[in-house]
Amino acid sequence: MPVINFALGKGDWIVKEAQKYGGKVLATVVNHRHAKRAQDYGVDGVIVTGYEAAAHGGDVTTFVLLPTIASAVKIPVIAAGGIADGRGLAAALALGAEGVAMGTRLMSTKESPLHDNYKKLSIEKDVYDTLYSTRFDGLGCRVLDMPAAHTAIRNGLNLRKKIEALFNSADVAKQMHLPYIKLFIGVMASGMKNALQLAFMANAFKAIRLATEEGDTKTGVLPVGQDTGLIKDLPSVAELMDRMVKEAEEVSGRLSKLMK
């Protein structure tokens, strides 16, 4: 069954179109207000993303945000942010989740297309080795602590970066199969605030591509969660799933004994 996940905007039109062919839609949310709005316009579930998560986590940690939203909505809740093993899975289920979503843990698996340079770094880095700033892509974004990330955050959207955004946005237009002039005019017509946000995004997309596809550790920037510090190996996805289920069952058994 087709599943669509969207974020950073109202997706009522996505829900409407997906329902026509039996698709399911999940909204990524970072607070209970957005979760309730998504529920009202018919999403099938929400992915609750805490502060620990890669890229655009919320202002509240998963441990607090998850039960808050689970209590506020009646649709299924999926936990994201800071989950990399069976202990995290068990904790998320105990806090009201129906399941978990993992980006940082799954990027460091054998099947992941992430460049080997960054898979290696994901094992070497600690839970403290991430940066969180609005000056990378214009939103609160968590990335791996690397020299290029410091440079990107320091520069923000200065004059040179605004000029670079013009060229980088041309690449974005090409990827989207849109005429660049049409995209440029549409962005400028949307207002200066939105134009600046999209300029941030254009530069960020290039930095992320350099990291993920080319393994560039000098100018590439990789969104990554704090749970990169929990990653110690590069298993296959099947091996990881089996291990996590076993760990979660062991945690559940231990908790059952403690609660008696």
N, C-alpha and C positions, 0 to 999 in steps of 0.2 A: 504494500500500500504506500503511495507517495506521501512523504512528509515534508512540509515546508517549515523552516525556522526563520523568523525575521526578528529584527531588532532596530532600535533607534527611530521609531516612528509608529504611527497608527496603521494597523494592518487590517482594518475591517474589509477593505476591498480585496485583500488577499484571501481572507476567509471565505468571502462570497464566491470568488472564482474557483477556489479549491474545492468547495463543497459541491460544485456542479459535476465534478468527476470522482467524488468520493475521497478526495485527499484530506489529510489531517494537517493542522497548522498549530505550531508552537510559537509562542511569543517569548522572547528573552526580556526579562524585567529585572529591575534593581530596587524596586520599592513596592509596597502593597497597593499604593494608589494606582500605579500602572498595571499591576496584576489584576485588580478588580475591573479596570476599564477593559482590559483584554478579555476577561471573562464575559463582560457585558456584551461585547460584539462577537462572541461566539468561538473563540479559540478553543482548541481541544486540550490544551495544557500550557503551563508556563515553565520556562527554564529560569530558575532563580539564581542570579549571579552575584556572589559576594565580593567583597573588597579584595580578597586574596587572588582573585582570578586574573588570568592574562587579559590584556587589552582593557575592555570597558566594564570592569566590575563596579559595583555600587559603592556607596559611602559606608555601608554597614557590613560587618563580617558575616560569612556564611552561617556561622554558629548561632547568630542572633537573627539574621534576616530570614533564614529558612523557616523556623517555626512561626515567625511573624506573618509571613505570607501564607503558610499552610493553614493558619487559623483564619485568614481573611477570605479565602476563596474555596469553592467546592469542586473545582476542576483539578486534575492531576498536577502535581508539582514535581519538577525535576531539579535536583540540586547541582550547582556548578560553582567551582572556585575552591581550591585547596584540597581537592580529593584526588588521591593518587594510589590508594591501596585499599585493602579490605576493611581496615579500621575506619577510613573515611566513608566507605560505602555503608557500613553498619551505623555509623553516627548519623549520616544523612537520613537513612530509613527511620531511625529512632526519633529524629526531629520532624518527621512528617512527610518526607519525600517518598515518591513512588519509584524513583530511580535516580541515577546520577549521569551527568555529562562531564566528560573529561577531555580537555584540549591539550594541556601541557603534558599529561602522562601519555596520551596516545600519540603525540608528536614524536615521542622517543620510543618507537617500536620498529620492528624490522620492516613492516609494510609501509610505514610513514614515508611520504615523499620529501620530508624535510632533509636538507643537506646534511651530510655526515658531520661537517664541522660543528654544526649547532646541536646535533645529537650528542656529540662528545662533550660539548660545553654544558648541556643539560645535566649530565652526570657529575661534572666537576663543580658546578655552582651550588651554593648553599641557599637556605631559605631567606637569607638576608640580601641575596644578590639580584634584587630587582629594583627598578625605579618607577615611581608613580608620579605622573605630571600631566597637566593640560597643555603643555607646550610642545608635545610631539605631534599629535594629530588634531589638536584643538579640543579634545575631550579628555576627561580623566582616563589615562591609559597606562597600564603596567607593562613594562618591557624589561628585557634582560639587561643587567648592569654591565655595559660595555662602553668603551671610549666613544663610539659613534652615537650611542644613546645620550651620553652627557653632552656631546656637541649639538645634537639635534634639539635637546631641551634648552640648552643655553642660547641657541640662535633663535628659537621660536619661529616667528614669521617676520624676520627682518627684511630689509629691502632686497638683499640678495636672494633670500628664500622665496620672496614673492615672484621674482623674475624666474627662478627655477621652476616655480609652480606652473608657469605658463607652458613650459616645455614638457613638464611631467604630466600635465593635464592632457596634452596631445596624445601621450601614450595611453592614458585612461580612455580617451575617446576611441582610439584604435581598438582597444580591448573590448569596448562596448559596441563596436561596429556602428559608431555614430559619426556624422560629419563634425569635424572639430569646431567649425564656425557656429554650427547649430548648438553644440554643447556650450560654447563660450558665451553666446548671446543669452542662452537660457539661464546660465549661472549668474551673469551680471544682472539680468532682469529680476532675479529672485531677491535682490537686495545685497547691500555691502556685507552685512553680518554673515549671511549665508555664503557669499562669495569667498570671504576670508576663511570660513570653516572648510569649504571645499578645496581651497588652496592648501591648507594644512593637510587635508586628506591626500591630495595629489602627491605631495612630497613624501608623506608617510608610506603610501603604497609603493613608491619606488624603493625606499629604504627597506621595507619588509620583503619585497621581491628579491633584492640583492642578498638578503640574509637567507631566506627560505630556499631559493632556487640556485643561487650561485655560491652560497656559503661564504660570502664576503664578511669577514670579521672586522674590517676597518671602516667601512661605510654602511654596512647593513645593520638594521635594527630589528630585533625579534620580540614580538609580544609574548610574554611568558608569565605564568602564575608563580606565586611564592612556593607552591608545592614542587617546583623544580628541585628544591633541596631534598625532597623525598625520593627522587629518582636515582637508582643505583645500578640499573642495567638496561639492556635493550632487548626485551623479550618479543616474541611474536604476539599479535593481538590475542590469539587463542590462549597462549600461555598466560598472558596477563589476566584475562577474564577468569580462567580456571583458578589461578592463584588468589585473585581478589575474592571470589566466591568462597573459597576454602577459608581464607582469613576472616571474612565476615561471619561465617558459620562458627569459627572458633571464638570470635569475640562474643557472639550471641550466646554460646554455651557458657562462657566465663561469666557473663552478666547474669544469666539465669541462676547460676550458683550463688553469685553475690547477693542477689535479691531474695534468696530464701531465708 
